[in-house]
Amino acid sequence: KQWYQRRVAITAGGPDSGLARSVFRLNQIAITDLKVKIPRGCKTKVVRAALAKDDIPAKFLKSGLSKKSEAQQAKAALGDFARFKLRVSKTAHNRKIRSTVRKLKKSS
């Protein structure tokens, strides 16, 4: 493959997104099912208009990738005690599952 077959130009959703049109490798991005029909080599203004017309930002916020990203950010923002409480609750939950599985194995 040529280098240009492994790279894509990415244009951010708006001027406030903080990301200018840039070239990224395909292994650096997560590809979704959302797509916009635009001509090849068009200007950023045309891309932003097409994104707004198809309401892509709102559709992305409903996607699983967006929800996963929000969950990761929420987990990263946890404080020390909140992380401790999360670990304790996960341990207790896993202990219940483990005991139930052991009971089922003994009975069969």
N, CA, C and O atoms as a DFTB+ gen file, in Angstrom:
432 C
 N C O
     1  1       0.835      -1.197       0.000
     2  2       0.000       0.000       0.000
     3  2       0.870       1.248       0.000
     4  3       1.970       1.270       0.553
     5  1       0.357       2.253      -0.619
     6  2       1.039       3.533      -0.602
     7  2       0.731       4.244       0.708
     8  3      -0.233       3.906       1.395
     9  1       1.549       5.223       1.048
    10  2       1.339       5.936       2.311
    11  2      -0.012       6.630       2.349
    12  3      -0.615       6.724       3.418
    13  1      -0.510       7.123       1.213
    14  2      -1.759       7.872       1.195
    15  2      -2.970       6.959       1.330
    16  3      -4.079       7.446       1.549
    17  1      -2.787       5.650       1.205
    18  2      -3.899       4.727       1.398
    19  2      -4.075       4.359       2.864
    20  3      -5.067       3.733       3.237
    21  1      -3.115       4.746       3.694
    22  2      -3.197       4.444       5.121
    23  2      -3.466       5.687       5.954
    24  3      -3.406       5.633       7.182
    25  1      -3.758       6.795       5.308
    26  2      -3.980       8.053       6.010
    27  2      -5.261       8.713       5.530
    28  3      -5.684       8.529       4.388
    29  1      -5.868       9.480       6.417
    30  2      -7.092      10.206       6.070
    31  2      -6.984      11.631       6.593
    32  3      -6.301      11.898       7.582
    33  1      -7.669      12.537       5.912
    34  2      -7.755      13.923       6.370
    35  2      -8.991      14.042       7.256
    36  3     -10.088      13.653       6.854
    37  1      -8.813      14.578       8.453
    38  2      -9.901      14.708       9.422
    39  2     -10.179      16.189       9.631
    40  3      -9.268      16.974       9.896
    41  1     -11.452      16.560       9.507
    42  2     -11.881      17.916       9.786
    43  2     -12.792      17.882      11.003
    44  3     -13.733      17.089      11.050
    45  1     -12.527      18.719      11.973
    46  2     -13.319      18.739      13.200
    47  2     -14.687      19.335      12.939
    48  3     -14.919      19.969      11.911
    49  1     -15.591      19.122      13.885
    50  2     -16.969      19.552      13.723
    51  2     -17.177      21.048      13.677
    52  3     -18.116      21.504      13.026
    53  1     -16.357      21.819      14.326
    54  2     -16.573      23.256      14.337
    55  2     -15.321      24.007      14.748
    56  3     -14.324      23.399      15.136
    57  1     -15.373      25.327      14.662
    58  2     -14.183      26.113      15.002
    59  2     -13.853      26.057      16.491
    60  3     -12.706      26.286      16.875
    61  1     -14.839      25.755      17.332
    62  2     -14.598      25.692      18.772
    63  2     -14.106      24.318      19.216
    64  3     -13.854      24.120      20.405
    65  1     -13.961      23.367      18.301
    66  2     -13.532      22.025      18.680
    67  2     -12.033      21.963      18.983
    68  3     -11.575      21.034      19.649
    69  1     -11.275      22.937      18.504
    70  2      -9.850      22.981      18.791
    71  2      -9.003      22.084      17.914
    72  3      -7.822      21.887      18.200
    73  1      -9.577      21.530      16.844
    74  2      -8.831      20.638      15.962
    75  2      -8.972      21.128      14.534
    76  3     -10.073      21.147      13.985
    77  1      -7.864      21.524      13.936
    78  2      -7.875      21.948      12.537
    79  2      -7.833      20.708      11.651
    80  3      -7.602      19.604      12.144
    81  1      -8.054      20.879      10.354
    82  2      -7.961      19.750       9.434
    83  2      -6.539      19.200       9.507
    84  3      -5.561      19.928       9.338
    85  1      -6.455      17.911       9.760
    86  2      -5.168      17.255       9.941
    87  2      -5.191      15.891       9.285
    88  3      -6.258      15.350       8.997
    89  1      -4.018      15.338       9.049
    90  2      -3.885      14.000       8.478
    91  2      -3.554      13.035       9.607
    92  3      -2.631      13.271      10.387
    93  1      -4.319      11.939       9.689
    94  2      -4.115      10.921      10.712
    95  2      -3.946       9.561      10.046
    96  3      -4.496       9.314       8.973
    97  1      -3.182       8.680      10.689
    98  2      -3.095       7.304      10.220
    99  2      -4.372       6.575      10.628
   100  3      -4.984       6.904      11.644
   101  1      -4.765       5.593       9.836
   102  2      -5.999       4.863      10.114
   103  2      -5.947       4.105      11.426
   104  3      -6.988       3.887      12.046
   105  1      -4.754       3.693      11.872
   106  2      -4.678       2.983      13.144
   107  2      -4.729       3.927      14.341
   108  3      -4.703       3.463      15.481
   109  1      -4.801       5.226      14.117
   110  2      -4.902       6.198      15.199
   111  2      -6.342       6.622      15.466
   112  3      -6.606       7.309      16.453
   113  1      -7.261       6.233      14.620
   114  2      -8.636       6.710      14.757
   115  2      -9.596       5.543      14.914
   116  3      -9.281       4.408      14.556
   117  1     -10.759       5.837      15.448
   118  2     -11.830       4.848      15.541
   119  2     -12.876       5.220      14.493
   120  3     -13.406       6.330      14.504
   121  1     -13.162       4.306      13.608
   122  2     -14.082       4.576      12.508
   123  2     -15.496       4.183      12.924
   124  3     -15.711       3.105      13.477
   125  1     -16.454       5.062      12.656
   126  2     -17.857       4.802      12.981
   127  2     -18.644       4.596      11.688
   128  3     -18.100       4.701      10.589
   129  1     -19.931       4.302      11.844
   130  2     -20.800       4.125      10.685
   131  2     -21.303       5.457      10.127
   132  3     -21.930       5.482       9.067
   133  1     -21.042       6.541      10.814
   134  2     -21.518       7.853      10.375
   135  2     -20.690       8.321       9.184
   136  3     -19.461       8.259       9.207
   137  1     -21.373       8.787       8.150
   138  2     -20.641       9.281       6.984
   139  2     -21.382      10.445       6.354
   140  3     -22.594      10.598       6.505
   141  1     -20.621      11.257       5.647
   142  2     -21.142      12.435       4.980
   143  2     -20.694      12.379       3.527
   144  3     -19.536      12.081       3.236
   145  1     -21.609      12.666       2.630
   146  2     -21.283      12.656       1.197
   147  2     -20.740      14.042       0.841
   148  3     -21.478      15.027       0.851
   149  1     -19.433      14.108       0.524
   150  2     -18.795      15.366       0.132
   151  2     -17.918      15.107      -1.082
   152  3     -17.475      13.979      -1.301
   153  1     -17.666      16.140      -1.866
   154  2     -16.770      15.955      -3.017
   155  2     -15.315      15.841      -2.555
   156  3     -14.952      16.300      -1.473
   157  1     -14.516      15.233      -3.382
   158  2     -13.100      15.050      -3.059
   159  2     -12.373      16.401      -3.093
   160  3     -12.557      17.198      -4.013
   161  1     -11.558      16.635      -2.087
   162  2     -10.739      17.842      -2.057
   163  2     -11.504      19.117      -1.743
   164  3     -11.056      20.202      -2.114
   165  1     -12.641      19.018      -1.072
   166  2     -13.435      20.217      -0.791
   167  2     -12.857      20.982       0.400
   168  3     -12.044      20.465       1.166
   169  1     -13.301      22.213       0.525
   170  2     -12.835      23.083       1.597
   171  2     -13.499      22.712       2.922
   172  3     -14.519      22.023       2.952
   173  1     -12.903      23.179       4.003
   174  2     -13.408      22.907       5.343
   175  2     -14.819      23.449       5.516
   176  3     -15.639      22.834       6.198
   177  1     -15.110      24.583       4.911
   178  2     -16.434      25.192       5.013
   179  2     -17.510      24.250       4.472
   180  3     -18.590      24.140       5.053
   181  1     -17.218      23.576       3.369
   182  2     -18.168      22.630       2.767
   183  2     -18.362      21.423       3.674
   184  3     -19.479      20.930       3.824
   185  1     -17.275      20.946       4.279
   186  2     -17.364      19.795       5.185
   187  2     -18.214      20.139       6.399
   188  3     -19.074      19.357       6.804
   189  1     -17.972      21.307       6.976
   190  2     -18.746      21.714       8.162
   191  2     -20.221      21.883       7.822
   192  3     -21.084      21.536       8.628
   193  1     -20.520      22.413       6.641
   194  2     -21.914      22.570       6.223
   195  2     -22.576      21.202       6.056
   196  3     -23.728      21.019       6.448
   197  1     -21.859      20.250       5.480
   198  2     -22.405      18.901       5.295
   199  2     -22.617      18.209       6.645
   200  3     -23.606      17.500       6.831
   201  1     -21.692      18.414       7.585
   202  2     -21.850      17.842       8.925
   203  2     -23.081      18.405       9.622
   204  3     -23.835      17.673      10.263
   205  1     -23.276      19.717       9.489
   206  2     -24.437      20.353      10.118
   207  2     -25.730      19.911       9.449
   208  3     -26.741      19.710      10.123
   209  1     -25.706      19.759       8.133
   210  2     -26.903      19.362       7.396
   211  2     -27.370      17.956       7.790
   212  3     -28.567      17.718       7.954
   213  1     -26.427      17.037       7.939
   214  2     -26.764      15.658       8.304
   215  2     -26.854      15.450       9.809
   216  3     -27.144      14.339      10.254
   217  1     -26.613      16.488      10.602
   218  2     -26.703      16.437      12.060
   219  2     -25.781      15.356      12.637
   220  3     -26.174      14.605      13.531
   221  1     -24.580      15.289      12.127
   222  2     -23.612      14.276      12.535
   223  2     -23.166      14.439      13.999
   224  3     -23.070      13.431      14.700
   225  1     -22.892      15.651      14.494
   226  2     -22.467      15.750      15.901
   227  2     -23.499      15.173      16.885
   228  3     -23.123      14.519      17.859
   229  1     -24.783      15.410      16.638
   230  2     -25.819      14.868      17.535
   231  2     -25.898      13.350      17.419
   232  3     -26.104      12.657      18.415
   233  1     -25.734      12.835      16.209
   234  2     -25.748      11.381      16.009
   235  2     -24.549      10.734      16.697
   236  3     -24.656       9.641      17.253
   237  1     -23.400      11.426      16.651
   238  2     -22.213      10.869      17.294
   239  2     -22.385      10.801      18.803
   240  3     -21.940       9.845      19.438
   241  1     -23.031      11.813      19.379
   242  2     -23.240      11.808      20.827
   243  2     -24.105      10.640      21.289
   244  3     -24.037      10.239      22.450
   245  1     -24.923      10.089      20.380
   246  2     -25.760       8.937      20.712
   247  2     -25.025       7.614      20.478
   248  3     -25.524       6.561      20.874
   249  1     -23.860       7.649      19.848
   250  2     -23.157       6.416      19.480
   251  2     -22.466       5.793      20.688
   252  3     -22.242       6.448      21.706
   253  1     -22.141       4.538      20.552
   254  2     -21.457       3.812      21.616
   255  2     -20.052       4.329      21.860
   256  3     -19.571       4.322      22.993
   257  1     -19.392       4.777      20.802
   258  2     -18.043       5.308      20.946
   259  2     -18.030       6.564      21.819
   260  3     -17.130       6.750      22.639
   261  1     -19.023       7.412      21.639
   262  2     -19.125       8.622      22.455
   263  2     -19.409       8.272      23.913
   264  3     -18.824       8.854      24.826
   265  1     -20.304       7.325      24.119
   266  2     -20.638       6.924      25.492
   267  2     -19.440       6.285      26.182
   268  3     -19.218       6.504      27.373
   269  1     -18.672       5.499      25.443
   270  2     -17.474       4.874      26.000
   271  2     -16.457       5.945      26.395
   272  3     -15.837       5.865      27.456
   273  1     -16.292       6.948      25.530
   274  2     -15.360       8.035      25.808
   275  2     -15.794       8.824      27.044
   276  3     -14.957       9.185      27.871
   277  1     -17.095       9.093      27.173
   278  2     -17.600       9.803      28.344
   279  2     -17.375       9.003      29.614
   280  3     -17.029       9.568      30.652
   281  1     -17.568       7.688      29.541
   282  2     -17.349       6.833      30.709
   283  2     -15.881       6.834      31.117
   284  3     -15.567       6.855      32.307
   285  1     -14.980       6.810      30.135
   286  2     -13.548       6.851      30.436
   287  2     -13.167       8.175      31.088
   288  3     -12.372       8.206      32.027
   289  1     -13.739       9.271      30.585
   290  2     -13.442      10.583      31.165
   291  2     -13.987      10.688      32.583
   292  3     -13.338      11.264      33.456
   293  1     -15.181      10.133      32.820
   294  2     -15.764      10.172      34.157
   295  2     -14.924       9.346      35.127
   296  3     -14.710       9.747      36.271
   297  1     -14.452       8.197      34.664
   298  2     -13.621       7.345      35.525
   299  2     -12.283       8.020      35.824
   300  3     -11.771       7.914      36.938
   301  1     -11.716       8.712      34.836
   302  2     -10.447       9.402      35.033
   303  2     -10.595      10.582      35.987
   304  3      -9.624      10.979      36.632
   305  1     -11.789      11.145      36.083
   306  2     -12.014      12.306      36.943
   307  2     -12.320      11.926      38.387
   308  3     -12.465      12.803      39.239
   309  1     -12.420      10.625      38.672
   310  2     -12.728      10.198      40.036
   311  2     -11.595      10.560      40.985
   312  3     -10.421      10.547      40.615
   313  1     -11.973      10.880      42.209
   314  2     -10.986      11.152      43.238
   315  2     -10.510       9.858      43.873
   316  3     -10.936       8.771      43.485
   317  1      -9.629       9.982      44.845
   318  2      -9.030       8.817      45.502
   319  2     -10.082       7.971      46.213
   320  3     -10.107       6.751      46.051
   321  1     -10.941       8.599      46.988
   322  2     -11.944       7.857      47.753
   323  2     -12.999       7.242      46.833
   324  3     -13.487       6.142      47.091
   325  1     -13.341       7.942      45.778
   326  2     -14.319       7.404      44.824
   327  2     -13.759       6.176      44.114
   328  3     -14.484       5.210      43.878
   329  1     -12.469       6.211      43.773
   330  2     -11.835       5.032      43.175
   331  2     -11.828       3.865      44.150
   332  3     -12.041       2.720      43.753
   333  1     -11.584       4.153      45.431
   334  2     -11.604       3.115      46.467
   335  2     -12.993       2.499      46.582
   336  3     -13.130       1.277      46.632
   337  1     -14.026       3.343      46.625
   338  2     -15.397       2.830      46.723
   339  2     -15.756       1.973      45.505
   340  3     -16.418       0.944      45.637
   341  1     -15.315       2.405      44.322
   342  2     -15.564       1.637      43.104
   343  2     -14.890       0.268      43.174
   344  3     -15.487      -0.742      42.802
   345  1     -13.660       0.239      43.646
   346  2     -12.929      -1.028      43.761
   347  2     -13.603      -1.964      44.756
   348  3     -13.711      -3.165      44.510
   349  1     -14.053      -1.415      45.875
   350  2     -14.727      -2.235      46.885
   351  2     -16.033      -2.796      46.340
   352  3     -16.342      -3.967      46.562
   353  1     -16.801      -1.977      45.632
   354  2     -18.079      -2.460      45.095
   355  2     -17.861      -3.503      44.001
   356  3     -18.621      -4.468      43.915
   357  1     -16.829      -3.326      43.158
   358  2     -16.530      -4.320      42.127
   359  2     -16.093      -5.640      42.764
   360  3     -16.466      -6.716      42.296
   361  1     -15.301      -5.550      43.830
   362  2     -14.849      -6.756      44.518
   363  2     -16.026      -7.504      45.114
   364  3     -16.110      -8.726      44.996
   365  1     -16.939      -6.781      45.753
   366  2     -18.114      -7.422      46.350
   367  2     -18.994      -8.054      45.271
   368  3     -19.505      -9.158      45.460
   369  1     -19.171      -7.372      44.157
   370  2     -19.978      -7.895      43.054
   371  2     -19.358      -9.171      42.483
   372  3     -20.056     -10.158      42.251
   373  1     -18.058      -9.142      42.261
   374  2     -17.367     -10.315      41.729
   375  2     -17.389     -11.478      42.719
   376  3     -17.452     -12.637      42.309
   377  1     -17.337     -11.184      43.999
   378  2     -17.394     -12.231      45.025
   379  2     -18.752     -12.932      44.984
   380  3     -18.821     -14.155      45.113
   381  1     -19.833     -12.167      44.805
   382  2     -21.171     -12.764      44.697
   383  2     -21.256     -13.679      43.469
   384  3     -21.790     -14.785      43.543
   385  1     -20.728     -13.203      42.356
   386  2     -20.751     -14.001      41.123
   387  2     -19.946     -15.291      41.313
   388  3     -20.392     -16.371      40.924
   389  1     -18.770     -15.170      41.907
   390  2     -17.908     -16.328      42.113
   391  2     -18.571     -17.365      43.001
   392  3     -18.498     -18.562      42.726
   393  1     -19.225     -16.904      44.076
   394  2     -19.885     -17.861      44.976
   395  2     -21.058     -18.544      44.288
   396  3     -21.285     -19.737      44.489
   397  1     -21.793     -17.809      43.491
   398  2     -22.920     -18.407      42.750
   399  2     -22.424     -19.448      41.743
   400  3     -23.029     -20.510      41.601
   401  1     -21.353     -19.153      41.062
   402  2     -20.786     -20.103      40.092
   403  2     -20.300     -21.367      40.815
   404  3     -20.504     -22.477      40.323
   405  1     -19.664     -21.204      41.971
   406  2     -19.204     -22.363      42.733
   407  2     -20.379     -23.243      43.168
   408  3     -20.301     -24.469      43.089
   409  1     -21.459     -22.618      43.624
   410  2     -22.655     -23.376      44.035
   411  2     -23.222     -24.157      42.853
   412  3     -23.592     -25.322      42.998
   413  1     -23.292     -23.515      41.679
   414  2     -23.807     -24.181      40.499
   415  2     -22.904     -25.341      40.061
   416  3     -23.401     -26.374      39.612
   417  1     -21.597     -25.177      40.187
   418  2     -20.675     -26.265      39.834
   419  2     -20.824     -27.443      40.786
   420  3     -20.763     -28.596      40.359
   421  1     -21.021     -27.163      42.082
   422  2     -21.183     -28.239      43.062
   423  2     -22.472     -29.013      42.822
   424  3     -22.506     -30.237      42.947
   425  1     -23.533     -28.284      42.476
   426  2     -24.832     -28.937      42.294
   427  2     -24.896     -29.775      41.010
   428  3     -25.704     -30.699      40.920
   429  1     -24.080     -29.472      40.048
   430  2     -24.148     -30.244      38.793
   431  2     -23.172     -31.386      38.736
   432  3     -23.127     -32.110      37.742
